[in-house]
Amino acid sequence: MNLPIELYYWPTPNGWKISIALEEMGLPYELHLVDIGAGDQFDPAFLKIAPNNRMPAIVDPEGPDGAPVSIFESGAILQYLARKTGQFYGASERDRIAVDQWLMWQMGGLGPMAGQAHHFLKYAPALEPPQDLPYAKDRYRAEVARLYGVLDRQLGAHRHVAGDFYSIADMAIWGWASLWEGQQQRLDDKPNLARWLDEVGARPAVQRGRAVAADRRANLQSDRKAQSVLFRR
C-alpha cells in the first residue's frame, strides 16, 4: 500500500473533499491538476477516467485484488477510500447508514443548491451581458438557507454530521459550507453549524487538503475565458 493514488483535481469544494480525505487518511497521492477554466476536463485522456467530464477523479494503482481502478464522482471516491482504509466510516453498520445518508444529502442537495447559489448570486451578474435574475437568486439563496437549517439542527444533537464521530460526510459537506458567505447566508442564527465549521476547519489535515493548489483558484467574475468554458458563453 505504498504506491501513490493519482488525484485529478482542481481547488473547488468538490476537489477539496478528496484532497482532505487523502490527507486525513494518510494516503500518498500524486497530484494531476485539471484546469476546468481552461477546458482540461474535456481532454480525451481525462474522459477515460471521468466520462462525465467532471473532476475530481482518482486512479488507485492498488485497487481491489491489487489491480488498478479508476473512480469518478466525489461521493463514490470517498466511500471507496473509507472502505479501503477502514477509516472515517464509523464503527458499525448503523454508523455507515448515517454516513451514507448525509453523504447523499450533500451530493444531491447541498452541493447542487449551493453551486447554483454561487452561480446566480456571484457569476451570472458578472457575465457579459449581465444575467441578474432575482427569481433564481431568491430561489437558491432560500433553499441553501433551508439546508443549512437542517444541518444546524443535526449538529445541535451531535458533534459531527453523522453522529459523534468524524467521517467522510463531514469532509464532503465542509468545503461547501465553508463558503457560506458567497452563498449570502448567515450563521448568527445557526450556532451549531458555526461551531462545527470552526472545529473541522481547525483540523490540520483539513487545512492541508484545503491548501492544495489554492493559488490556482480563479476569479470567475472577471475571467471571461473561464466563463466561456464553464458556462458555455
N, C-alpha and C positions, 0 to 999 in steps of 0.2 A: 504493500500500500504506500509506496513512495513516489510513484510516477505522478507528476502534477496533472490536475484536471485543467483542461483548456476552457477558459471562460471567455465567451463572446459577449461584449459588454459595452455599454455607454452609461455615463453618470446621470441616470434618471431614477425615479423611485422604483421602477421595476428592476433596473440593473442593480441598485443598492441591495435589494433583497438577497441576491446571490453572493455579492462580494461580502456582505455582512455575514451570511451563513458560512461561507468558506473560512472567514476569519474566526468566527465563533467556534467552528468545529476543528480548527487547527489543520485544515487540509491544504497542502501545497497546490498552487494553481499558477497557470501561465496565462497572462492577460492578452486578449486579442480585442483591440478597440474596433467597434462597429460604429462609425461616424454616421449617425442617422440623418444629420443635416446635410451630409454630402451624398447620401444615397447608397452607402455601403451595404445596407440591408437588402439591396436588390442584386447584389453580386451573386452569380450562379454558384460559386463555391459555398457561399454562406447559405443559400437556399437549400443546398443538400442537407444542411444541418437543421435549419429552421425554415421549413417550407411556407410558413405564414409570414415571412419577411419581417419578423419582429425579433428584437433581442429582449432579454438575454437568452443564451443557449449555452450548453456545455457539451464537451466530449470527455468522457471518462475512459482513459485507456485501460483501466482495470475495472470494467463493468461486471455484470453478472457472469459467473463462471469464468472470470478472468478475461473475457472478451470485451473489446471496446464497445461503448454505447454512446450515442448522441441523444440529447434530450432538449426539446424546446418547451416553452410555457413555464413561467417562473414558478407557479404553484407545483407543477409536476417535478420540477428540479428540486424544490425544497423538500418535497416528500421523499424523493429518491435519496437525497443526501442524508436526510434524517434516518431513513432505513439503513443506509449503507454504514453510517457511523454509530447508530444506536443512541443518538443524542437529540435532545430538544423535541421529542415527540411524546413525552410523558412516560409514565411507568406502567400503565395499564391500558386495556382496550377502551375503557371509558375515557381515559385521558386522550387517547388518539382520536376518538369520536369528537371530543370537544375541540381538539386542534384542527381537525379536518373541517368542521362546520365553520369555524371562524376564518380559516384559510379561504374557504369557498365564499364566505361573506366578503372578504377583501377582493377576491378575484372577480366576483360577479356584481358587487355593489360599490364599495368604497373606491376601488381603483378606477373603474369606468366613470363613475359620477364625479369624482374629484378631477379626473382628467378632462372631462367636459367642462367643469367649472373653470379650470385653468384656461381652457381654450377660449371660452366665450367671455370670461372676465378680463383676461390679460392679452391674449394673442389676436383674437378676431378684431377687436377695436383698433389694433395696430396694423392691420393689413392695409393694402392699397388696392382699391379704395377701402376705407374702414367699414367693418361689419359690426356695428354696435347694435346688438339685438336685445332689448330689455326683457322680452319674454324668456329667451334662452338663459340670460344671466340670472333672472329671478328663479327659474325652474331649477337650475343646477346648484345655485347657492343654497336654496332651501332644502334640496334633497341631501346635500352634503351635511348641512346642519342637522337634519333628522338622523342621519347615520352616525354622526358624532354624538348625538344624544343617546343612541343605542349603545355605543361604545362606552360612554361615560357611565351609564348605569351598570354595565357589566363590570367595569373596573371599580365601581363602588362596592361590589360584592366580592371581588377577587383582586389579588395583587397584579396578576397578569391576565392577558386576554382569555386564555383557555382555562384558567384556574389559578392556583397559587404557585405555578411553575412557569418558567420562561420557556418559550417554544418557538418553532418556526412561524407560528401565527403572529407572534409579536414582531418577528423580523419582517414579515410580509406587510404588516399594517404600518409600522413605524415610519417608514420613508414617506409614504403618502401623508400621514397625519402630521409629520414634522413640517409640512408646507402649508399648514392651516391658514397662515396669513394671506398667502397668494390666492387662497380659495375664499377669501373675505369672510372668515369665520371668527368666532370669539371663544376664549377659554375661561373668562371670568365666571361664567355660569356652568363650567364643566371642570370642577376641581380634580376629579379623579383622572380624567384624561390628561390634564396638565401635569399631575404628579407622575403619571406613567410615562409621558413624553420625556420628562426630565430624567427619570430613573433609567429608562432604556437608553436614552441619548448619552448617559454618563458611562456606559459600558465601554471599556477600551476597544473591544472587537468591533462594536458598532461604529465607533469613531474612526477606526482604521478602514472599515468597509465603506463608510460614507466618504472617506477622503480619496478613494481610488479614482484617479484621473479627474479630480474635482476641478482642476484648472481648465478642463475641456468643456465645461458646461457653457452653452452659448446663450446669448440674449435673443430669444426668438422674436421679441418685439421689434428688433431692428435688423435682424439678419434676413434679408429678402431672399437670398439663395436658399437658406434652410426652410423658409416658409414655402417656397415653391416646391420643394421636395416633400416636406411633411404634410402640407395642406393642399398639395396639387393645385397651386395657384398659377 
